[in-house]
Amino acid sequence: MRILSISAGKISSLFGIDHPDHKTVESAIKKEPISTLSDACSIQVKRIGIEGDEQADFSVHGGLEKAIYAYPAEHYEFWNDLLQRETKRADTIGHGFVGENLTVEGFREKEVWVGDIWRIGDVELQVTKLREPCFKFNARMAYKGAAKAMIQSGKCGWYLQVNQAGIFKAGDLIEIIPGKRSINIEMQNALLLRKEQQKDLF
């Protein structure tokens, strides 16, 4: 289990395809890799997240409990297949595109437990909750069904808080120290899916 890339983004305008009146909104979901396996730059991690990474709306991303968003690299095959089929997208998307700070290898939502500690060098992170996608994710993916597909597939990723600031880089191994393990990210997503399905009934 390791970091494949670290990404950061600046606040910019995003066209809200699901926003009332199709207005543009401010978002920092557009992230680019700043440390990769081929260029493993050391990156400073602070209590509020990756140095240089901005947040437009702290109610959905950012803050101490959602300082860093992690996403499995293995899920990108799903998104590339879906976007090619539904939107006829010709090029493939890669690390950082779904808005994650850490693109990781060797994880699945059912194996990631709320409260688990991640030790990466001198950095200590802690899993807090799943990502709940909104209309900004649809806009980023240029597909109105993207948020729904994320919830239905369970390929949501998760947030981490920073317990110990420090420096890490792409390629660093992730040591897991189990917490209480009462609920994992897959279970949280199942609860969210049930909630969304109930909405559709009314």
C-alpha positions in Angstrom: 0.0 0.0 0.0 1.6 3.2 -1.1 1.0 6.7 -2.5 1.2 6.8 -6.3 0.8 10.6 -6.6 0.0 13.7 -4.7 -2.1 16.4 -6.2 -3.2 20.0 -5.4 -5.4 22.6 -7.1 -6.3 26.2 -7.0 -9.7 27.7 -6.9 -11.1 28.4 -10.4 -14.4 28.7 -12.2 -16.3 25.5 -12.9 -19.4 25.3 -15.2 -22.2 23.8 -13.1 -24.1 21.6 -15.4 -26.5 20.7 -12.6 -26.5 24.1 -11.0 -29.6 26.2 -11.2 -29.4 28.4 -14.4 -26.2 26.5 -15.3 -24.1 29.2 -13.6 -20.4 28.8 -13.0 -19.3 28.1 -9.5 -15.9 28.3 -7.7 -14.2 25.1 -7.0 -10.7 23.6 -6.5 -11.7 20.2 -7.7 -9.3 20.6 -10.7 -6.2 19.1 -9.3 -2.8 18.3 -10.9 -0.1 15.9 -9.7 2.7 17.7 -7.9 4.6 14.5 -6.8 4.6 11.4 -8.9 6.6 8.1 -9.1 8.7 9.6 -11.9 9.2 12.9 -10.1 8.9 12.2 -6.4 9.0 15.7 -5.0 8.7 16.0 -1.2 5.5 17.7 -0.3 4.7 19.6 3.0 1.6 18.4 4.8 0.0 20.8 7.3 -3.0 20.3 9.7 -5.3 21.8 7.1 -4.0 19.7 4.2 -1.5 19.6 1.3 0.6 22.8 1.0 -0.6 24.8 -2.0 -4.0 23.1 -2.2 -7.0 25.4 -2.0 -10.6 24.8 -1.1 -13.6 26.8 -2.3 -16.3 25.4 0.0 -15.2 24.0 3.4 -18.7 22.6 4.0 -17.9 19.8 1.5 -14.1 19.6 1.4 -11.3 20.9 3.6 -11.2 21.8 7.2 -9.5 19.6 9.8 -11.7 16.5 9.4 -11.6 16.6 5.6 -8.1 18.0 5.1 -7.0 15.3 2.6 -9.0 13.3 0.1 -7.6 9.9 -0.9 -8.7 7.8 -3.9 -7.7 4.4 -5.2 -5.9 4.4 -8.5 -7.7 1.1 -9.3 -11.0 3.0 -9.7 -9.8 5.0 -12.8 -10.5 2.1 -15.1 -14.1 2.2 -14.1 -14.4 6.0 -14.8 -12.6 5.8 -18.1 -14.9 3.0 -19.3 -18.0 4.9 -18.1 -17.0 8.3 -19.6 -16.1 6.7 -22.9 -19.4 4.9 -23.0 -21.7 7.7 -21.8 -20.0 10.8 -23.0 -17.8 9.5 -25.9 -14.8 11.0 -24.2 -11.8 10.2 -26.4 -8.9 10.8 -23.9 -8.5 9.1 -20.6 -8.5 10.8 -17.2 -5.7 10.2 -14.7 -4.5 10.9 -11.2 -6.0 13.9 -9.5 -8.9 14.3 -11.9 -11.7 13.3 -9.5 -10.3 15.8 -7.1 -8.2 13.7 -4.8 -5.0 14.8 -3.1 -3.6 11.3 -2.7 -3.9 8.7 -5.4 -3.2 5.4 -3.6 -2.5 1.8 -4.5 -3.7 -1.3 -2.7 -6.9 0.0 -1.1 -10.6 -0.6 -1.5 -13.5 1.1 0.4 -14.4 -2.1 2.3 -10.8 -2.3 3.7 -10.7 1.3 4.9 -12.1 1.8 8.4 -13.1 5.1 10.0 -10.6 5.8 12.8 -7.7 3.9 11.2 -4.3 5.7 11.4 -2.1 6.0 8.3 1.6 6.5 9.0 3.6 7.8 6.1 7.1 8.6 7.2 6.7 11.2 9.9 3.2 12.1 8.8 0.2 10.7 10.6 -3.3 10.8 9.0 -6.6 9.4 10.2 -9.6 8.2 8.2 -12.7 10.3 9.0 -15.4 9.6 6.4 -16.4 8.9 2.8 -16.7 11.5 0.1 -20.3 12.5 -0.8 -20.2 13.8 -4.4 -22.2 16.9 -5.4 -23.1 18.7 -8.7 -19.5 20.0 -8.9 -18.3 16.4 -9.5 -20.8 16.1 -12.4 -19.4 19.3 -13.8 -15.8 18.1 -13.5 -16.6 14.9 -15.2 -18.8 16.6 -17.8 -21.5 14.0 -17.1 -24.7 14.6 -15.2 -24.8 11.0 -13.9 -21.3 11.1 -12.4 -22.3 11.7 -8.8 -25.0 9.0 -8.9 -22.5 6.6 -10.5 -20.0 7.2 -7.7 -22.6 6.4 -5.0 -24.0 3.4 -6.8 -20.6 1.9 -7.6 -19.3 2.6 -4.1 -16.1 4.0 -5.7 -16.2 7.2 -3.5 -12.8 7.5 -1.8 -12.4 8.9 1.7 -11.2 11.9 3.7 -8.4 12.0 6.2 -7.5 14.4 9.0 -3.9 15.3 9.7 -2.8 14.3 13.2 0.9 14.9 12.6 2.1 17.3 10.0 5.3 16.6 8.1 6.6 15.7 4.6 5.8 12.9 2.3 6.2 12.0 -1.4 4.9 9.7 -4.1 6.1 6.2 -3.6 6.0 6.4 0.1 4.6 3.3 1.8 1.5 3.6 4.0 1.5 1.8 7.4 -2.0 1.1 8.8 -2.7 1.1 12.5 -6.2 -0.2 13.1 -8.7 1.9 15.1 -11.9 0.6 16.7 -13.2 -0.5 13.2 -16.9 -0.2 13.9 -17.7 1.1 10.4 -15.8 1.2 7.1 -16.2 3.4 4.0 -18.1 0.8 2.1 -20.7 0.6 5.0 -20.9 4.4 5.0 -21.6 4.4 1.3 -24.3 1.8 1.6 -26.1 4.1 4.1 -25.7 7.0 1.7 -27.0 4.9 -1.2 -30.1 3.9 0.9 -30.7 7.6 1.7 -30.5 8.6 -1.9 -32.8 5.8 -3.0 -35.4 6.9 -0.4 -35.3 10.4 -1.9 -36.1 9.0 -5.3 -39.3 7.4 -3.9 -40.8 10.9 -3.1 
